[in-house]
Amino acid sequence: MTEIPIWWLVVSALFFVVNLVVLVVLAVIGLKVVKMLEESKPQLAELNVKVNRLVDTVQSTAAKVDDVASSVRQTTQTVGTKASNAAGVFENASMAAGPLLSKLVPGINIAMVALKAFRAFQAHRAPKLPKVSKK
């Protein structure tokens, strides 16, 4: 029969002991992780509640933003329509007033020339006041 060498038995025993130590360390780490997870359950539940509240807040804010955007869109359309109507009214008024003003322009020019001549005449007739020097 063949005999197992001693060095092989020593190496096998060392691996067995190391494996046993690693198994115990992993079991301790696993128990600590389980304990830590159990301790964090209330915190996770509280965090879940906060996240759900935040989601509700974000959804309500998004709905409000949609309402505001819709209102702005409607207001913009209304203002645009009214501005277009006002521009049309001004355009029609200017087109209607154009021929009337073109008939009045010579009269306005004559009135302006007369006013200018009258002011020049008044300036010429006004007595000249002596200049007072400032000290």
N, CA and C atoms as a LAMMPS dump frame, in Angstrom:
ITEM: TIMESTEP
0
ITEM: NUMBER OF ATOMS
405
ITEM: BOX BOUNDS ff ff ff
-5.0000000000000000e+02 5.0000000000000000e+02
-5.0000000000000000e+02 5.0000000000000000e+02
-5.0000000000000000e+02 5.0000000000000000e+02
ITEM: ATOMS id mol type element x y z
1 1 1 N 0.798 -1.177 0
2 1 2 C 0 0 0
3 1 3 C 0.853 1.258 0
4 2 1 N 0.276 2.312 -0.614
5 2 2 C 1.025 3.556 -0.717
6 2 3 C 0.737 4.438 0.49
7 3 1 N 1.764 5.035 0.876
8 3 2 C 1.656 5.905 2.044
9 3 3 C 1.509 7.365 1.599
10 4 1 N 0.698 8.179 2.351
11 4 2 C 0.527 9.6 2.048
12 4 3 C 1.693 10.328 2.708
13 5 1 N 2.35 11.193 1.927
14 5 2 C 3.474 11.9 2.511
15 5 3 C 3.028 12.862 3.613
16 6 1 N 3.907 13.097 4.55
17 6 2 C 3.603 13.956 5.702
18 6 3 C 3.379 15.4 5.246
19 7 1 N 4.193 15.862 4.358
20 7 2 C 4.03 17.247 3.918
21 7 3 C 2.652 17.485 3.307
22 8 1 N 2.113 16.427 2.638
23 8 2 C 0.767 16.535 2.055
24 8 3 C -0.278 16.647 3.158
25 9 1 N -0.128 15.91 4.193
26 9 2 C -1.055 15.978 5.325
27 9 3 C -0.978 17.346 6.01
28 10 1 N 0.23 17.899 6.13
29 10 2 C 0.4 19.214 6.758
30 10 3 C -0.252 20.29 5.895
31 11 1 N -0.014 20.234 4.611
32 11 2 C -0.619 21.22 3.703
33 11 3 C -2.132 21.09 3.733
34 12 1 N -2.662 19.916 3.702
35 12 2 C -4.114 19.695 3.75
36 12 3 C -4.689 20.221 5.056
37 13 1 N -4 19.977 6.173
38 13 2 C -4.463 20.468 7.474
39 13 3 C -4.458 21.988 7.487
40 14 1 N -3.407 22.601 6.922
41 14 2 C -3.348 24.066 6.857
42 14 3 C -4.516 24.617 6.017
43 15 1 N -4.778 24.017 4.887
44 15 2 C -5.903 24.459 4.065
45 15 3 C -7.229 24.269 4.792
46 16 1 N -7.368 23.176 5.517
47 16 2 C -8.597 22.936 6.274
48 16 3 C -8.783 24.017 7.342
49 17 1 N -7.693 24.34 8.066
50 17 2 C -7.77 25.347 9.133
51 17 3 C -8.062 26.728 8.525
52 18 1 N -7.38 27.076 7.442
53 18 2 C -7.618 28.364 6.793
54 18 3 C -9.052 28.434 6.284
55 19 1 N -9.534 27.353 5.684
56 19 2 C -10.909 27.299 5.187
57 19 3 C -11.898 27.452 6.344
58 20 1 N -11.629 26.826 7.469
59 20 2 C -12.489 26.928 8.633
60 20 3 C -12.51 28.365 9.167
61 21 1 N -11.348 29.011 9.219
62 21 2 C -11.258 30.398 9.702
63 21 3 C -12.019 31.327 8.74
64 22 1 N -11.83 31.151 7.441
65 22 2 C -12.533 31.982 6.452
66 22 3 C -14.036 31.772 6.556
67 23 1 N -14.476 30.546 6.759
68 23 2 C -15.903 30.25 6.908
69 23 3 C -16.479 30.935 8.143
70 24 1 N -15.742 30.901 9.251
71 24 2 C -16.211 31.564 10.481
72 24 3 C -16.268 33.075 10.278
73 25 1 N -15.24 33.665 9.643
74 25 2 C -15.21 35.11 9.392
75 25 3 C -16.368 35.504 8.479
76 26 1 N -16.626 34.729 7.444
77 26 2 C -17.745 35.027 6.547
78 26 3 C -19.084 34.913 7.274
79 27 1 N -19.208 33.947 8.165
80 27 2 C -20.443 33.807 8.936
81 27 3 C -20.642 35.018 9.844
82 28 1 N -19.582 35.488 10.484
83 28 2 C -19.671 36.669 11.359
84 28 3 C -20.041 37.903 10.516
85 29 1 N -19.383 38.06 9.376
86 29 2 C -19.694 39.207 8.5
87 29 3 C -21.143 39.121 8.03
88 30 1 N -21.592 37.939 7.655
89 30 2 C -22.978 37.759 7.22
90 30 3 C -23.959 38.128 8.315
91 31 1 N -23.679 37.726 9.556
92 31 2 C -24.568 38.058 10.679
93 31 3 C -24.585 39.567 10.915
94 32 1 N -23.415 40.208 10.797
95 32 2 C -23.368 41.661 10.981
96 32 3 C -24.143 42.374 9.866
97 33 1 N -24.036 41.889 8.647
98 33 2 C -24.775 42.492 7.53
99 33 3 C -26.279 42.332 7.737
100 34 1 N -26.703 41.154 8.182
101 34 2 C -28.136 40.927 8.449
102 34 3 C -28.615 41.857 9.551
103 35 1 N -27.819 41.992 10.611
104 35 2 C -28.192 42.884 11.714
105 35 3 C -28.262 44.333 11.228
106 36 1 N -27.29 44.74 10.392
107 36 2 C -27.282 46.101 9.877
108 36 3 C -28.503 46.353 8.978
109 37 1 N -28.872 45.369 8.164
110 37 2 C -30.045 45.519 7.308
111 37 3 C -31.326 45.613 8.135
112 38 1 N -31.407 44.832 9.209
113 38 2 C -32.59 44.895 10.064
114 38 3 C -32.68 46.251 10.758
115 39 1 N -31.523 46.811 11.138
116 39 2 C -31.525 48.127 11.773
117 39 3 C -31.883 49.235 10.781
118 40 1 N -31.575 49.024 9.504
119 40 2 C -31.834 50.065 8.51
120 40 3 C -33.226 49.973 7.899
121 41 1 N -34.005 48.938 8.25
122 41 2 C -35.356 48.805 7.695
123 41 3 C -36.231 50.008 8.028
124 42 1 N -36.265 50.492 9.287
125 42 2 C -37.096 51.678 9.551
126 42 3 C -36.626 52.911 8.763
127 43 1 N -35.325 53.06 8.646
128 43 2 C -34.801 54.189 7.883
129 43 3 C -35.179 54.067 6.407
130 44 1 N -35.111 52.852 5.876
131 44 2 C -35.494 52.636 4.483
132 44 3 C -36.981 52.887 4.285
133 45 1 N -37.797 52.466 5.265
134 45 2 C -39.235 52.72 5.169
135 45 3 C -39.516 54.222 5.207
136 46 1 N -38.833 54.939 6.091
137 46 2 C -39.001 56.396 6.177
138 46 3 C -38.547 57.066 4.88
139 47 1 N -37.443 56.588 4.341
140 47 2 C -36.945 57.121 3.077
141 47 3 C -37.93 56.84 1.953
142 48 1 N -38.527 55.671 1.96
143 48 2 C -39.528 55.313 0.957
144 48 3 C -40.729 56.256 1.032
145 49 1 N -41.171 56.569 2.261
146 49 2 C -42.289 57.491 2.448
147 49 3 C -41.918 58.878 1.912
148 50 1 N -40.707 59.337 2.232
149 50 2 C -40.262 60.648 1.754
150 50 3 C -40.191 60.688 0.228
151 51 1 N -39.695 59.629 -0.364
152 51 2 C -39.602 59.564 -1.824
153 51 3 C -40.998 59.587 -2.437
154 52 1 N -41.937 58.857 -1.841
155 52 2 C -43.305 58.861 -2.358
156 52 3 C -43.932 60.249 -2.246
157 53 1 N -43.689 60.944 -1.135
158 53 2 C -44.192 62.311 -0.984
159 53 3 C -43.572 63.228 -2.042
160 54 1 N -42.269 63.047 -2.251
161 54 2 C -41.581 63.858 -3.246
162 54 3 C -42.133 63.596 -4.644
163 55 1 N -42.409 62.338 -4.935
164 55 2 C -42.986 61.993 -6.242
165 55 3 C -44.354 62.653 -6.394
166 56 1 N -45.169 62.605 -5.339
167 56 2 C -46.486 63.258 -5.391
168 56 3 C -46.334 64.759 -5.609
169 57 1 N -45.384 65.377 -4.9
170 57 2 C -45.146 66.815 -5.048
171 57 3 C -44.703 67.147 -6.472
172 58 1 N -43.805 66.344 -7.003
173 58 2 C -43.316 66.584 -8.361
174 58 3 C -44.45 66.423 -9.37
175 59 1 N -45.29 65.419 -9.166
176 59 2 C -46.408 65.22 -10.09
177 59 3 C -47.402 66.37 -10.017
178 60 1 N -47.699 66.854 -8.805
179 60 2 C -48.624 67.978 -8.692
180 60 3 C -48.011 69.247 -9.274
181 61 1 N -46.695 69.426 -9.071
182 61 2 C -46.017 70.584 -9.656
183 61 3 C -46.021 70.487 -11.179
184 62 1 N -45.804 69.304 -11.697
185 62 2 C -45.83 69.125 -13.155
186 62 3 C -47.221 69.429 -13.696
187 63 1 N -48.259 69.016 -12.975
188 63 2 C -49.623 69.316 -13.41
189 63 3 C -49.872 70.822 -13.393
190 64 1 N -49.373 71.498 -12.347
191 64 2 C -49.54 72.956 -12.272
192 64 3 C -48.788 73.639 -13.407
193 65 1 N -47.584 73.16 -13.706
194 65 2 C -46.798 73.733 -14.795
195 65 3 C -47.524 73.536 -16.126
196 66 1 N -48.119 72.364 -16.309
197 66 2 C -48.893 72.126 -17.523
198 66 3 C -50.07 73.081 -17.612
199 67 1 N -50.752 73.311 -16.482
200 67 2 C -51.876 74.248 -16.471
201 67 3 C -51.404 75.662 -16.807
202 68 1 N -50.279 76.065 -16.204
203 68 2 C -49.746 77.403 -16.476
204 68 3 C -49.332 77.515 -17.937
205 69 1 N -48.693 76.493 -18.467
206 69 2 C -48.271 76.518 -19.877
207 69 3 C -49.485 76.618 -20.793
208 70 1 N -50.536 75.895 -20.471
209 70 2 C -51.765 75.965 -21.262
210 70 3 C -52.372 77.356 -21.184
211 71 1 N -52.383 77.926 -19.984
212 71 2 C -52.921 79.284 -19.81
213 71 3 C -52.089 80.295 -20.578
214 72 1 N -50.766 80.163 -20.518
215 72 2 C -49.883 81.078 -21.25
216 72 3 C -50.113 80.936 -22.75
217 73 1 N -50.283 79.697 -23.209
218 73 2 C -50.526 79.46 -24.632
219 73 3 C -51.821 80.142 -25.068
220 74 1 N -52.886 79.974 -24.267
221 74 2 C -54.168 80.597 -24.6
222 74 3 C -54.063 82.116 -24.556
223 75 1 N -53.381 82.64 -23.528
224 75 2 C -53.223 84.092 -23.418
225 75 3 C -52.429 84.633 -24.598
226 76 1 N -51.381 83.929 -24.981
227 76 2 C -50.564 84.356 -26.117
228 76 3 C -51.389 84.372 -27.399
229 77 1 N -52.193 83.345 -27.586
230 77 2 C -53.037 83.313 -28.774
231 77 3 C -54.045 84.459 -28.759
232 78 1 N -54.635 84.717 -27.587
233 78 2 C -55.611 85.805 -27.476
234 78 3 C -54.952 87.153 -27.734
235 79 1 N -53.797 87.381 -27.099
236 79 2 C -53.09 88.652 -27.281
237 79 3 C -52.641 88.804 -28.731
238 80 1 N -52.164 87.723 -29.321
239 80 2 C -51.748 87.778 -30.726
240 80 3 C -52.91 88.13 -31.637
241 81 1 N -54.063 87.541 -31.379
242 81 2 C -55.252 87.848 -32.184
243 81 3 C -55.657 89.3 -32.011
244 82 1 N -55.664 89.774 -30.75
245 82 2 C -56.05 91.17 -30.505
246 82 3 C -55.033 92.132 -31.108
247 83 1 N -53.747 91.796 -31.02
248 83 2 C -52.718 92.657 -31.618
249 83 3 C -52.867 92.689 -33.13
250 84 1 N -53.179 91.559 -33.718
251 84 2 C -53.398 91.508 -35.156
252 84 3 C -54.604 92.354 -35.535
253 85 1 N -55.668 92.256 -34.748
254 85 2 C -56.86 93.075 -35.014
255 85 3 C -56.542 94.558 -34.872
256 86 1 N -55.782 94.917 -33.816
257 86 2 C -55.42 96.321 -33.608
258 86 3 C -54.552 96.822 -34.758
259 87 1 N -53.612 96.012 -35.2
260 87 2 C -52.764 96.408 -36.325
261 87 3 C -53.613 96.616 -37.573
262 88 1 N -54.587 95.755 -37.768
263 88 2 C -55.491 95.918 -38.916
264 88 3 C -56.289 97.208 -38.823
265 89 1 N -56.754 97.523 -37.602
266 89 2 C -57.508 98.763 -37.408
267 89 3 C -56.622 99.966 -37.704
268 90 1 N -55.387 99.971 -37.197
269 90 2 C -54.477 101.087 -37.456
270 90 3 C -54.134 101.192 -38.942
271 91 1 N -53.966 100.044 -39.561
272 91 2 C -53.667 100.064 -40.993
273 91 3 C -54.841 100.655 -41.772
274 92 1 N -56.045 100.23 -41.428
275 92 2 C -57.229 100.765 -42.107
276 92 3 C -57.374 102.259 -41.837
277 93 1 N -57.117 102.67 -40.579
278 93 2 C -57.226 104.089 -40.239
279 93 3 C -56.187 104.903 -40.994
280 94 1 N -54.973 104.403 -41.089
281 94 2 C -53.936 105.15 -41.805
282 94 3 C -54.239 105.212 -43.298
283 95 1 N -54.8 104.142 -43.835
284 95 2 C -55.163 104.158 -45.254
285 95 3 C -56.308 105.137 -45.496
286 96 1 N -57.232 105.221 -44.554
287 96 2 C -58.349 106.153 -44.702
288 96 3 C -57.874 107.593 -44.47
289 97 1 N -56.937 107.785 -43.542
290 97 2 C -56.48 109.136 -43.223
291 97 3 C -55.465 109.646 -44.229
292 98 1 N -54.849 108.776 -44.974
293 98 2 C -53.822 109.171 -45.947
294 98 3 C -54.315 110.215 -46.948
295 99 1 N -55.383 109.943 -47.652
296 99 2 C -55.862 110.945 -48.618
297 99 3 C -56.282 112.257 -47.942
298 100 1 N -56.881 112.154 -46.752
299 100 2 C -57.299 113.362 -46.036
300 100 3 C -56.094 114.199 -45.642
301 101 1 N -55.069 113.53 -45.105
302 101 2 C -53.865 114.256 -44.702
303 101 3 C -53.137 114.839 -45.898
304 102 1 N -53.142 114.132 -47.016
305 102 2 C -52.463 114.673 -48.199
306 102 3 C -53.162 115.943 -48.697
307 103 1 N -54.466 116.056 -48.443
308 103 2 C -55.181 117.286 -48.81
309 103 3 C -54.858 118.408 -47.824
310 104 1 N -54.563 118.044 -46.547
311 104 2 C -54.306 119.051 -45.527
312 104 3 C -52.861 119.528 -45.484
313 105 1 N -51.933 118.797 -46.073
314 105 2 C -50.506 119.117 -45.997
315 105 3 C -50.206 120.52 -46.522
316 106 1 N -50.711 120.947 -47.647
317 106 2 C -50.396 122.317 -48.097
318 106 3 C -50.873 123.371 -47.09
319 107 1 N -52.037 123.159 -46.498
320 107 2 C -52.525 124.108 -45.502
321 107 3 C -51.649 124.127 -44.264
322 108 1 N -51.194 122.955 -43.835
323 108 2 C -50.309 122.867 -42.658
324 108 3 C -48.992 123.559 -42.967
325 109 1 N -48.469 123.383 -44.164
326 109 2 C -47.215 124.04 -44.559
327 109 3 C -47.369 125.556 -44.545
328 110 1 N -48.483 126.034 -45.084
329 110 2 C -48.721 127.488 -45.107
330 110 3 C -48.808 128.011 -43.681
331 111 1 N -49.505 127.276 -42.785
332 111 2 C -49.636 127.708 -41.392
333 111 3 C -48.273 127.741 -40.709
334 112 1 N -47.426 126.775 -40.972
335 112 2 C -46.094 126.731 -40.355
336 112 3 C -45.22 127.892 -40.842
337 113 1 N -45.283 128.174 -42.146
338 113 2 C -44.504 129.291 -42.688
339 113 3 C -45.005 130.596 -42.088
340 114 1 N -46.329 130.742 -41.953
341 114 2 C -46.891 131.967 -41.37
342 114 3 C -46.466 132.11 -39.917
343 115 1 N -46.479 131.022 -39.166
344 115 2 C -46.058 131.061 -37.761
345 115 3 C -44.592 131.462 -37.657
346 116 1 N -43.768 130.912 -38.542
347 116 2 C -42.344 131.231 -38.52
348 116 3 C -42.125 132.708 -38.852
349 117 1 N -42.859 133.207 -39.807
350 117 2 C -42.724 134.62 -40.185
351 117 3 C -43.202 135.519 -39.056
352 118 1 N -44.29 135.127 -38.399
353 118 2 C -44.805 135.92 -37.278
354 118 3 C -43.795 135.978 -36.143
355 119 1 N -43.161 134.882 -35.82
356 119 2 C -42.155 134.855 -34.748
357 119 3 C -40.936 135.697 -35.12
358 120 1 N -40.542 135.636 -36.374
359 120 2 C -39.404 136.454 -36.812
360 120 3 C -39.757 137.931 -36.715
361 121 1 N -40.971 138.275 -37.07
362 121 2 C -41.43 139.667 -36.977
363 121 3 C -41.452 140.12 -35.525
364 122 1 N -41.942 139.254 -34.607
365 122 2 C -41.973 139.605 -33.185
366 122 3 C -40.565 139.772 -32.641
367 123 1 N -39.655 138.911 -33.028
368 123 2 C -38.273 138.999 -32.551
369 123 3 C -37.626 140.284 -33.042
370 124 1 N -37.974 140.734 -34.23
371 124 2 C -37.399 141.946 -34.787
372 124 3 C -37.947 143.188 -34.086
373 125 1 N -39.205 143.169 -33.687
374 125 2 C -39.854 144.311 -33.038
375 125 3 C -39.579 144.356 -31.549
376 126 1 N -39.199 143.28 -30.923
377 126 2 C -39.002 143.251 -29.47
378 126 3 C -37.864 144.185 -29.106
379 127 1 N -38.037 144.971 -28
380 127 2 C -36.965 145.861 -27.587
381 127 3 C -35.773 145.056 -27.086
382 128 1 N -34.609 145.566 -27.381
383 128 2 C -33.388 144.891 -26.956
384 128 3 C -33.098 145.305 -25.526
385 129 1 N -32.981 144.316 -24.658
386 129 2 C -32.692 144.575 -23.256
387 129 3 C -31.189 144.584 -23.052
388 130 1 N -30.722 145.488 -22.187
389 130 2 C -29.265 145.502 -21.938
390 130 3 C -28.851 144.216 -21.211
391 131 1 N -27.681 143.742 -21.543
392 131 2 C -27.173 142.54 -20.913
393 131 3 C -26.642 142.861 -19.528
394 132 1 N -26.981 142.017 -18.57
395 132 2 C -26.527 142.19 -17.197
396 132 3 C -25.386 141.202 -16.982
397 133 1 N -24.251 141.71 -16.522
398 133 2 C -23.114 140.829 -16.301
399 133 3 C -23.242 140.163 -14.931
400 134 1 N -22.896 138.932 -14.89
401 134 2 C -22.946 138.168 -13.638
402 134 3 C -21.616 138.279 -12.943
403 135 1 N -21.664 138.504 -11.648
404 135 2 C -20.434 138.63 -10.883
405 135 3 C -20.253 137.475 -9.967
